[in-house]
Amino acid sequence: MITLTPAAAAKVQELLTQRGTPESGLRIGVRGGGCSGNSYFMEFCEAGSPTDDTIDTNGVKLFVDLKSMVLLGGTEVDYVEGLMGAGFKFNNPNVKHGCACGESFSA
């Protein structure tokens, strides 16, 4: 299961409303690449495919393909703001090694 913190869900809902698609959801997944082998991605999504897991977390629909679910199971996505900027942070318990940028990992 993948979850969004209340802060992350509020930010996603804000972004969906700004783009005029408040009923849409968010596709979260993993692609090959980055300095550690895998990188996270997030994109707006109208609907999932038949093979996706669909998760409702804090009022946001997440669509996750089965391959990504294996690498993301148990992940919590947070939205953080700080002096160095703001953004989404993946707290993934499956990570064996991550790079310094925090955007790629190996599992």
N, C-alpha and C positions, 0 to 999 in steps of 0.2 A: 504494500500500500504506500502511496505517496501522499503527503499532506502539504497544505499551505498553511503557514501561520496566519493569524488574523491580520497582521500587518501586510503580508504578501497578498492575501486575498483582497484586502481593501485596495491595494495598488493596482492589481489586475482589473478589478471592477471599475476603478477610476479610468484606467486606460481604455477598457472596452467601451465605456460610456463616451469618452472623448472621441473615439473613432466612429461612434454612431452604431455600434453593434453590441449593445449590452446583453443580448441573449446568447452571444457566441461563447466559446470556451477557449482553452489554451492547450496547445499541443506541447508536451514536454518529452524530450528524448535525448538519446546519446548518438553521436556520430563518430566515426573514426576520424582521428586527427588530433591536433594539439601536440604539445611536447611530451605528454605522458601517454598518448595512444588513443584516448577517448575525450570527446568534448561534449558539454551539455548544450542543448539548444531549447529555445522556447519560441513559439510563434502562435499568433492568433489562429483560431480554427473554427469554422462554422459547424462542422460535424465530424465525428470520428468515422473511421472505416470499420467494416464488420469484424476485423481481427483486433481492433484496439480494445484495451481496457478503458472503460469510462468511469471516472471517479468524481464524486461530488465532494468537495472539501471546502468548508466555510463559505458555501454559496457559489463556488466557482467550479465549472465543469472542466476536468482535465482529461485529455485523450493521450494515451500512452501505448505505443506499439509493443508487442510481446517481447521483442529482443531488448528494447530499452528497459522494460519492466524488470527483467532479470538483473540488470545493473543498477536499477534505481529503487528496488524494493526497500521500504523502510526509510526512504529519503524524506526529509522535511525541507521545504523551500521557504526561506524567510526573505523579508525585504528590510534592508538596513540602510540607515543614513548616518553619515559621519563627516568628519572634516575633509576626508579624501574623496567624498562623493557618495552617491547612493546607488543601490542596485540589488538584484536578487542574489541570494547566497544559498547554495545547495549544501545541506548537511547530510551527507551520504555515508551510511555506516559500512558500505561495501568497498570503500576506497582503500586500496593497499598502499598507493603512492600517488601523491598529487604534486603538481608543479607550483612554483612560486606565485604564478598569476591567479591560481585558484579556479581556472576555467577548464583545465584538463586533468585527467586522472587515469590510473590503471586500477583494475579490480581483480 
